[in-house]
């Protein structure tokens, strides 16, 4: 038979209604604080259109670079395939 210590019994019991209500109030206050912070950050973003423009430009630049890299990779794959084909035909001739 397993015996529970006093601390095990305390953790096994569900919280009281008062404790739950206190915890909910803490959570609510935290959410209100987070909401206020988000509103503040949105105001900063909206008040600086230059920042939004820079973000959009950086996004377009990143997409362009990604497309260029993808094209370069495809070109290198084609060149590698051509080299393998040449090496394969040279081996067959020998």
Residue pairs with C-beta under 8 A, 6 or more apart in sequence:
4 12
15 23
45 51
45 52
